[in-house]
Amino acid sequence: MMPQDTMRLVTNAWTEITDGNVAAISFQNQSGYSVYIRGTLGTTPPTGTAGIEYGPGQGERNAALADLFPGVAGANRVWARAAGAGSALVWVSNA
């Protein structure tokens, strides 16, 4: 996997914001709306609509997935979705 430092447009459906397996991630909600963040083991999108909610301007800096998602053993992918019916912009950096 190549390191990435990019913007991702997420809708109200789960969108993977990682570009492969990662152990840590930095991201920031760049929109005016809240986003939900979830971690998974593998490429299957999360089910349900709940996640960690991040408001405008909020995010994480070099956060270990094991710390963000302690209930997901071996989490290696991160997903985001807009909290409302529209879309949201999320900046993400991972390696």
C-alpha positions, -999 to +999 in steps of 0.1 A: +000+000+000+012+035-008+010+063+017-018+087+011-026+122+020-058+132+003-094+143+006-123+119+005-159+127-003-182+106+018-219+103+015-245+089+040-232+054+030-200+039+044-170+049+023-136+034+030-111+062+037-080+040+039-062+028+008-054-007+021-045-021+055-032+004+080-023+004+117-027+042+124-045+071+107-048+108+108-080+124+096-101+156+099-137+164+091-133+193+067-171+198+062-197+217+081-215+185+090-207+157+114-193+124+101-192+089+116-161+068+117-158+030+120-130+005+118-132-030+104-110-060+098-109-063+061-128-048+032-164-055+042-182-022+050-196-018+085-233-026+091-257-002+108-253+036+109-236+042+143-200+052+146-177+076+164-191+110+156-167+138+146-181+173+142-167+200+118-130+204+123-126+174+145-105+143+138-075+123+150-038+126+147-017+095+141-042+074+161-036+037+164-066+017+151-063-006+181-069+025+203-098+039+182-116+006+178-107-016+208-138-038+202-127-047+166-098-072+170-072-066+143-090-035+128-070-025+097-095-004+076-113+028+084-147+039+070-166+072+072-201+083+064-219+117+065-242+120+095-269+137+074-284+130+039-257+150+021-220+145+018-189+155+038-153+161+030-127+142+051-090+148+049-070+116+055-034+106+058-021+071+065+007+048+055 
